[in-house]
Amino acid sequence: MPGRLFVVATPIGNLNDLSPRAIETLRAVSVIACEDTRHTRGLLEKFGIATPTVSLPAFAEGQRAGAILERLLAGADVALVTDAGTPAISDPGEKLVLEAVAAGVTIIPIPGPAAFVAALSAGGLPTGRFHFLGFLPRQVSEAKAMIDEVSQLSATLVLYESPRRLVDTLESLAEWLGPRRAVVARELTKLHEEFGRGTLLELAEQYGAGEVLGEVVVLVEGRTGETRWSEDEVRRALTAALAAGERLKGLSTDLAKRSGWSAQELYRIGLGLK
Ligand code: SAM
């Protein structure tokens, strides 16, 4: 009989979020496959868990998954954990699970923390439908293409982002999606847990004022239907403001915050009106 693969969620900050069932499972299995064995050791020590560990880092999941599958097929029960949260969610695990499914291994989830669920549950944006994007691609053109694909959805958009890139990402999202409501969920379950709420540009300003520390999830309200002005409304607003003597560059930036059109699009239309 093959062993079973337990996919175990671990805390995203507060170690007391490790569930009793997760502790029991981590104690009972033959081996724990970890994204980073050194990182997981701290958690295992806190709960007095002495189970051996093997490494399954993201960059080598393809090569190492086979060895773990062999152990499973030889009858060993294996637990899979990552540094934080639920394995296979923007983390290693997807390939191992796919291979285990194909090999007929029984897979048992031990659910628990996931940063995006915590952010959604307390963020204050609609949760009935959401679209999880994980991390945006680093290449701006690829990131824009991904956002363009989902820009018409009314579902709340959910993104993971590094604190270093947060402000740039909020600004880009404002340019691509218009003046939507958003939430920055920072340091969830930790001492400095915080929810920033406002429009994308307001949040970019707020977080641009200083260094952003810790981990963040970004939620963006889906398309509401009222967020983007019609071209006629845009033309009328531009015509009136230009007639009042406003400068097109500043006007385009200002109007972008309210109209759902990007500053570049507004500038182009404004040039045509001049
Ligand atoms: N598997 C994890 C999960 O279930 O959420 C996600 C791992 S992914 C590599 C790490 C990203 O998750 C971070 O960059 C951040 O966007 C988000 N994240 C993880 N922990 C967080 C926390 N405590 N507060 C806010 N965001 C967090």
Residues whose N, C-alpha, C, O or C-beta is under 5 A from the ligand:
A	BS01	SAM	I12 G13 A84 G85 T86 P87 I89 S90 D91 P113 A114 A115 F116 Y160 E161 S162 A185 R186 E187 L188 E215 V216 V217
